[in-house]
Amino acid sequence: AAHAAAAGAPAPSLAGRAILPADASSPAPFAGIVNADPAPAPGSTQPVGGFSALIDAGEKDTYWAMPDNGFGSKANSRSFLLRLYKVRANFKTAHGGSGDVQILKTITLRDPNHKVPFAIVNGATRDRLLTGGDFDVESVRQTKRGDFWFGEEFGPFLVHADENGKILDAPIPTPDVKSPDYPADFPAPVAGAANLNRSSGFEGMALSQDGATLYPTLEGAVTGDDPQVRRMYEFDLKTKTYTSVRRSYRVGTPGDAATTGYSVSDLVKLNATHLLALERDNGQGTGAAFKRAFVVDLRRTQPDGTLAKQQVVDLLNLADDGGLSAPTARPGDIGLGNPFSFPYQTVEAILPTGPDQVSVVNDTNFGSTGRNPSLPDYSDFISVRVPGLRAAASERPLLPSSTYAIIGDTPYGEPQITNFPKDVAALNADPDVSMVMHVGDIKNGSSRCDTTYYQQIRSAFDAFADPLVYTPGDNEWTDCHRANNGGYQPDERLSTVRSIFFDRPGHTLGADRTLAYQAPPYVENVLWKDASTVFSTIDVPGSNNDLVPWFGDLETDAQRQARLQEYSGRLVADLRWVDHIFDAAEETRAKAVVIGIQADMWDPAAVAADQISGFQPLVEELAKRARRFHGPVLLINGDSHVYGSDYPLADPEATNSKIYGIKAKVPNLQRVTVQGSTSVPHEWLKLKIDPNAEGVFSWQNVAFAG
């Protein structure tokens, strides 16, 4: 997987393979025939089919393998018995092995004690054998006592059976969910029409490490939910009831509509804090695009509230350096050789078999053609080495995480000024936010830089319920020489900004928090540590870092000298502060660094106007220190108003590197430009800092009301 490769770990690879033929069958009291009702006859057989679930059967390479309801629907599977098969996969490996699969034992589900309270296909018989016309079982877990819990899709229900397949309880409906196949003669948890698509029930269901809790997870989205989000329930096995806990799992890639229809096709525990999830698209053969496994951390969520996940294997791209798959090739087969691919439509069963190893098998759907467009699929058991699995599922204690609100270029003009208290209230009301950062420009560029206005904004800042860190922007000092700004001398306005907003050096605005700060007069440069990350602000305004002449052609020699003196003094202080930031990060072994500034040092308009020379020394120092640092560095700026994210110095041949002459790669320096107040929609950046996550940072833009 990409994550393992990025970390320098070997790529996932094929360790073994075994095949159960497509025409495999098993003795049955009546023939399993599509579109047929049971017709008891001596010597009958039932096709085995593919498998939707695997659980450990207690011996090496031996599993309880479970087919689903049979031929695909409730109507056409009435003669297909619901079963578990104990199988042994004689994996062909680098050390030998036959490559075949043996069926050792069969368990058939039955309801002789009439626990199922609605009509079933064999309801009039003594054994009441259950078929695909009664339930669509898709997942199964076995408790320490030996009994089985099945997740199914017609309800969707949870179904409980003993170690011999006898039903022990009435099927348990899912809170607030109803499938189109829900039995008409059994009370439903939802009145009226179904709110879950057909075949979207409990394809995946994990059992907790302590054996006390099931995590049944819907394969598809419930009507009204985000179409990429799947509900994960929590079921208490002691009380046999659903708890109040409900988690959310996001399939595919956030925001990518093409991944909306992806399925959670299996879910199994790795340890007390992590699950292994299998996701798939609906394609097969050359059309298969997404068959991947992810480690899911039950302790952590993404900014959107869905569970944090990390990809560990792509089943469409496995190394097969030993050539284990090539000898089984038939004319027309695809995906064999190196790399090896698992291009089946329904990949629905995965089972961890070691610290860095899993077994996977496909569901054949009685006629799918993923391996060969002209031949029905066999049941393809594979053993896969996943070098990143153990590391991704680390149970080490989580480092504390934090969520910040990042704003900038606000308030702008009378409408925004009037609405600003509502913006403050909105951030105060967000329970996730623990700190706020404002990256400069508290007014627009054509309004007055009067002291009374600054005092008004200071009062608004004091209304923040969380600590607020603010770094000045060019609109509140550098550009105040403009006539419509009041014709002020900028260095005097900077002194005023410092006296009003930094009157208590080393203390935040809003809620009080103590920070480290630079020696006067540069007290606006501050530093603190949170979530194993060093945070800082640096006074770097737009207008070429104050090199743009204050009064244009009318600038006097005295004003020019004052401007250059201000620039050079602050530049030296800023460069020293950059070093201080990274020295602190290295000394404290911080996971990451965040730096907030006002200027967009890569603003195309500034580049076109040749107004970037004032940033050159800072970019060079940032590049040098970020390159030396072991973790991600996030540079946050405002100034240009339109949200964007990039790695400006990752490629020496790219324009952003060339304009500053940066010749070495700085792949760990990422930049985010905050959406400004004048842009539509009016948004703030919700930044999550999670030192336990790869990359540490994640964020989303959140719209303000109004």
Secondary structure, DSSP 8 states (H G I E B T S, - for coil): -HHHHHTT----EEEEEEEE-TT-EEE-SB---TT----B-TT-EEE----SEEEE-SSTTEEEEE--SSSSSTTT-TT-B-EEEEEEE--BBTTB---BEEEEEEEE-B-TT----S--TTTTSSS-B-BTTT--EEEEEE-TTS-EEEEESSS-EEEEE-TTSBB-S--EE-TT---TT--TTS--SS-SS-SB-TT-S-SEEEE-TTSSEEEEE-SS-BTTS-TTEEEEEEEETTTTEEEEEEEEEE-SSTT-GGGTT-EEEEEEE-SSSEEEEEEE-S--GGG---EEEEEEEEEEE-TTSSEEEEEEEETTSBB-TT--SGGG--TT--S-SSSB----SEEEEEEEEETTEEEEEEE-TTT--SS-TTS---EEEEEEE-TTHHHHT--S-----EEEEEE-S-S-HHHHHHHHHHHHHHHHH-TT--EEEE-S-SS-TTS---HHHHHHHHHHHTT-SSEEEE---GGGTTTTTSGGGT---HHHHHHHHHHHHSSSTTB-EES--B-EE-STT-TT-EEEEETTEEEEE----HHHHHTS-TTGGG--HHHHHHHHHHHHHHHHHHHHHHHHHHHHHHHTT-SEEEEE-S--TT-HHHHHTT--GGGHHHHHHHHHHHHHSSS-EEEEE-SS-S-EEE-TTS-TTSHHHHTTT--S--TTEEEEE---TTSSS-EEEEEEE-TTSTTSEEEEEEE---
